[in-house]
């Protein structure tokens, strides 16, 4: 019995230590993924802020419905009221919603402005082109780097060194992750080659459509190192559910080393970076 208890405690402690670094989807999850950018922190704050309005309004309306059903039922109120209007009530239910909408609109517009107003010039530009059903990435540096990123097949995990499903979840792990440095403002130019897709990274608070013949621009500045997951969020065909996005955020030194090596040997550069970063067990994942 003691051995079972000790094993359970050890397992719990192990899960707790992993959870400190991981933010993967969990069963029955109702909240956002932990924020990895300032924009996502603002989105999370705004969601909590709106609940202070939504919850009381919902309960108030529920109370009014229940009261009216009970108070004005046919048996208790055989002669219905013939009141045509009430000036005070009309003023209250007109002015009240206007005031509430103002309290929601002002921070909403501030957040929207922040999402489209980068605080500085982007230090890195990446073009993301969606295909059925994978992504092409192009680092638009002096010496461009291009590669394809597709969902990692279960049979390829061992060869890729990605057998740990805690760090590389099923249906989210990819063969080649996008790599960026922490604290760097990254501009992403999003388009598509065939049908409409969508580039979504929940932990970063970014999401935009990938439309053929059109380029949409988004930006992010990751504040925490780790491996972050998103997915295509626009129905794009039979394999829409198998089109993940993976972004690995590392230190400046790790990024520069990876970039220099990736230009001539992308698989080797990825494995070298994995060997250096996976030991830290810093993994963050988010669904669509």
C-alpha positions as CSV (number, residue, x, y, z in Angstrom):
1,X,0.0,0.0,0.0
2,X,2.8,2.3,0.9
3,X,4.5,1.6,-2.4
4,X,1.4,2.4,-4.3
5,X,0.9,5.6,-2.4
6,X,4.6,6.5,-3.0
7,X,4.3,5.8,-6.7
8,X,1.1,7.9,-6.9
9,X,2.9,10.8,-5.1
10,X,5.9,10.5,-7.4
11,X,3.7,10.5,-10.5
12,X,1.8,13.5,-9.3
13,X,5.0,15.4,-8.6
14,X,6.3,14.5,-12.0
15,X,3.1,15.7,-13.7
16,X,3.3,18.9,-11.6
17,X,6.8,19.6,-12.7
18,X,5.9,19.1,-16.4
19,X,2.8,21.2,-16.0
20,X,5.0,24.0,-14.8
21,X,6.5,24.2,-18.3
22,X,3.7,22.8,-20.4
23,X,0.4,24.3,-21.5
24,X,-1.1,21.7,-23.6
25,X,-4.9,21.2,-24.2
26,X,-6.5,19.3,-21.4
27,X,-9.8,17.4,-21.2
28,X,-12.8,19.7,-20.5
29,X,-10.7,22.8,-20.7
30,X,-12.7,26.0,-20.7
31,X,-10.0,28.6,-20.4
32,X,-7.4,30.1,-22.7
33,X,-3.9,28.7,-23.0
34,X,-1.3,30.5,-20.8
35,X,-0.2,33.7,-22.5
36,X,3.2,33.8,-24.2
37,X,3.0,37.3,-25.6
38,X,1.8,40.7,-24.3
39,X,-1.1,40.7,-26.7
40,X,-2.4,37.4,-25.4
41,X,-2.1,38.7,-21.8
42,X,-4.3,41.6,-22.9
43,X,-6.8,39.2,-24.5
44,X,-6.9,37.1,-21.4
45,X,-7.5,40.2,-19.2
46,X,-10.3,41.4,-21.5
47,X,-12.0,38.0,-21.3
48,X,-11.9,38.2,-17.5
49,X,-13.1,41.8,-17.6
50,X,-16.1,41.0,-19.8
51,X,-17.2,38.2,-17.5
52,X,-17.9,40.8,-14.8
53,X,-20.6,42.1,-17.1
54,X,-21.8,38.9,-18.8
55,X,-22.3,36.8,-15.6
56,X,-24.4,39.4,-13.7
57,X,-26.5,40.2,-16.8
58,X,-27.1,36.5,-17.5
59,X,-28.2,35.9,-13.8
60,X,-30.3,39.0,-13.8
61,X,-32.2,38.0,-17.0
62,X,-32.6,34.5,-15.6
63,X,-34.1,35.9,-12.4
64,X,-36.5,38.2,-14.4
65,X,-37.7,35.2,-16.5
66,X,-38.2,33.0,-13.5
67,X,-40.0,35.9,-11.6
68,X,-42.3,36.7,-14.5
69,X,-43.2,33.0,-15.0
70,X,-44.1,32.7,-11.4
71,X,-45.6,36.1,-10.7
72,X,-47.7,36.4,-13.8
73,X,-48.8,32.8,-14.3
74,X,-52.5,32.4,-15.3
75,X,-53.6,31.0,-11.9
76,X,-52.1,34.0,-9.9
77,X,-52.9,36.7,-12.5
78,X,-56.2,35.9,-14.2
79,X,-56.6,39.4,-15.4
80,X,-53.5,40.5,-17.4
81,X,-52.2,44.0,-17.0
82,X,-53.0,46.4,-19.9
83,X,-50.2,48.8,-19.2
84,X,-48.9,50.1,-22.6
85,X,-45.6,51.6,-21.5
86,X,-43.6,52.8,-18.5
87,X,-41.3,55.8,-19.1
88,X,-38.9,55.0,-16.3
89,X,-38.4,51.4,-17.4
90,X,-37.9,52.5,-21.0
91,X,-35.2,55.0,-20.0
92,X,-33.5,52.4,-17.8
93,X,-33.3,49.7,-20.4
94,X,-32.1,52.1,-23.0
95,X,-29.5,54.0,-21.0
96,X,-28.3,50.9,-19.1
97,X,-27.2,48.9,-22.1
98,X,-25.6,52.0,-23.7
99,X,-23.4,52.5,-20.6
100,X,-22.5,48.8,-20.4
101,X,-21.6,48.8,-24.1
102,X,-19.3,51.8,-23.6
103,X,-17.5,50.0,-20.8
104,X,-17.0,47.1,-23.2
105,X,-16.2,49.1,-26.3
106,X,-13.4,51.3,-25.0
107,X,-11.0,48.5,-23.9
108,X,-12.1,46.4,-26.9
109,X,-11.0,49.2,-29.3
110,X,-7.8,49.6,-27.3
111,X,-7.0,45.9,-27.6
112,X,-7.8,45.9,-31.4
113,X,-5.5,48.9,-31.9
114,X,-2.7,47.2,-30.0
115,X,-3.1,44.1,-32.2
116,X,-2.5,46.1,-35.3
117,X,0.1,48.5,-34.0
118,X,3.5,46.8,-33.4
119,X,5.5,48.7,-30.7
120,X,8.7,48.6,-32.9
121,X,10.0,47.5,-36.2
122,X,10.1,43.8,-36.9
123,X,13.5,42.2,-36.7
124,X,12.4,39.1,-38.5
125,X,9.9,38.6,-41.3
126,X,8.6,35.1,-42.1
127,X,6.3,34.3,-45.0
128,X,3.9,31.5,-44.2
129,X,2.2,29.9,-47.2
130,X,-0.6,27.4,-46.5
131,X,-1.1,24.4,-48.7
132,X,-3.5,21.4,-48.5
133,X,-2.4,20.3,-45.9
134,X,1.0,21.7,-44.8
135,X,2.9,25.0,-44.5
136,X,5.8,26.5,-46.5
137,X,7.9,29.0,-44.5
138,X,10.4,31.5,-45.9
139,X,12.7,33.5,-43.7
140,X,13.2,36.7,-45.5
141,X,16.7,37.5,-44.4
142,X,19.7,38.5,-46.5
143,X,20.1,34.8,-47.2
144,X,16.6,33.5,-47.4
145,X,15.8,30.1,-45.8
146,X,12.8,28.1,-47.0
147,X,11.3,24.8,-45.8
148,X,8.1,22.9,-45.6
149,X,6.4,21.9,-42.3
150,X,3.9,19.0,-42.1
151,X,2.4,16.9,-39.4
152,X,4.7,14.3,-38.1
153,X,3.5,10.8,-38.9
154,X,3.5,8.4,-36.0
155,X,5.9,6.1,-37.8
156,X,8.5,8.9,-38.2
157,X,8.7,9.8,-34.5
158,X,11.8,7.7,-33.7
159,X,13.8,8.9,-36.7
160,X,13.0,12.5,-35.8
161,X,13.8,12.0,-32.2
162,X,10.3,13.1,-31.2
163,X,9.0,10.1,-29.4
164,X,8.0,12.0,-26.2
165,X,4.3,12.8,-26.8
166,X,4.4,15.2,-23.8
167,X,6.6,17.5,-25.7
168,X,5.5,16.5,-29.2
169,X,1.8,15.7,-29.0
170,X,-0.1,13.5,-31.4
171,X,-1.6,15.5,-34.3
172,X,0.3,18.6,-33.3
173,X,4.0,17.7,-33.7
174,X,5.6,18.6,-37.0
175,X,8.7,17.6,-38.9
176,X,10.2,21.1,-39.1
177,X,9.3,23.8,-36.5
178,X,9.5,27.5,-37.1
179,X,12.3,28.8,-34.9
180,X,12.4,32.4,-33.5
181,X,14.3,34.0,-30.7
182,X,12.7,35.1,-27.5
183,X,11.9,38.8,-27.2
184,X,12.1,39.4,-31.0
185,X,9.3,41.1,-32.8
186,X,8.4,38.8,-35.7
187,X,6.3,39.8,-38.7
188,X,4.4,37.0,-40.4
189,X,3.1,37.4,-43.9
190,X,0.3,34.9,-44.4
191,X,-1.1,33.6,-47.7
192,X,-2.2,30.4,-49.4
193,X,-1.5,28.5,-52.6
194,X,-4.8,26.8,-53.1
195,X,-7.9,27.4,-50.8
196,X,-8.6,29.5,-47.8
197,X,-6.7,28.4,-44.7
198,X,-6.0,30.3,-41.4
199,X,-2.9,30.8,-39.3
200,X,-3.7,30.5,-35.6
201,X,-1.3,30.5,-32.6
202,X,-3.5,30.7,-29.5
203,X,-0.7,31.3,-27.0
204,X,0.5,34.3,-29.0
205,X,-3.0,35.7,-29.5
206,X,-2.7,35.8,-33.3
207,X,-5.0,34.4,-36.0
208,X,-5.6,35.5,-39.6
209,X,-6.9,34.0,-42.8
210,X,-4.6,32.6,-45.4
211,X,-6.2,33.6,-48.7
212,X,-4.8,32.8,-52.2
213,X,-3.6,35.8,-54.0
214,X,-3.6,38.0,-50.9
215,X,-1.1,38.6,-48.1
216,X,-2.3,39.2,-44.5
217,X,0.2,40.5,-42.0
218,X,0.3,39.7,-38.3
219,X,3.0,40.0,-35.7
220,X,4.0,38.6,-32.3
221,X,6.7,39.0,-29.7
222,X,7.2,35.8,-27.6
223,X,8.2,36.5,-24.0
224,X,8.8,32.9,-23.0
225,X,11.0,30.2,-24.4
226,X,9.2,26.9,-25.4
227,X,7.5,25.0,-28.1
228,X,4.1,26.4,-29.0
229,X,1.4,24.7,-31.1
230,X,-1.4,26.1,-33.2
231,X,-3.5,24.8,-36.1
232,X,-5.1,25.8,-39.4
233,X,-8.4,27.3,-38.2
234,X,-10.4,27.5,-41.4
235,X,-12.1,24.5,-42.9
236,X,-9.9,23.7,-45.9
237,X,-10.6,20.1,-47.0
238,X,-10.6,16.5,-45.7
239,X,-7.3,16.9,-43.9
240,X,-8.0,20.2,-42.2
241,X,-7.6,18.6,-38.8
242,X,-4.1,17.4,-39.7
243,X,-2.4,20.8,-40.4
244,X,-0.6,21.9,-37.3
245,X,1.6,24.9,-36.7
246,X,4.7,24.7,-34.4
247,X,6.9,27.5,-33.3
248,X,9.9,27.0,-31.2
249,X,11.1,30.0,-29.2
250,X,14.7,29.9,-28.1
251,X,17.5,32.3,-27.0
252,X,19.3,34.6,-29.4
253,X,22.4,32.5,-29.3
254,X,20.5,29.3,-30.0
255,X,18.5,30.9,-32.8
256,X,21.7,32.3,-34.5
257,X,23.4,28.9,-34.3
258,X,20.3,27.2,-35.7
259,X,19.9,29.7,-38.6
260,X,23.5,29.4,-39.6
261,X,23.4,25.6,-39.7
262,X,19.8,25.3,-41.2
263,X,20.9,27.0,-44.4
264,X,23.0,24.0,-45.3
265,X,21.5,21.2,-43.2
266,X,18.0,21.8,-41.8
267,X,17.4,18.3,-40.3
268,X,20.8,18.4,-38.6
269,X,20.2,21.9,-37.3
270,X,16.8,20.9,-35.9
271,X,18.2,17.9,-34.1
272,X,21.1,19.9,-32.6
273,X,18.6,22.5,-31.4
274,X,16.3,19.8,-30.0
275,X,19.2,18.3,-28.1
276,X,19.9,21.6,-26.5
277,X,16.4,22.7,-25.7
278,X,14.5,19.5,-24.8
279,X,16.6,19.0,-21.8
280,X,15.0,22.1,-20.3
281,X,11.5,20.5,-20.7
282,X,10.0,23.9,-21.6
283,X,7.0,23.0,-23.7
284,X,3.8,24.9,-24.3
285,X,1.1,23.8,-26.6
286,X,-2.3,25.1,-27.6
287,X,-5.2,23.8,-29.7
288,X,-7.2,25.7,-32.2
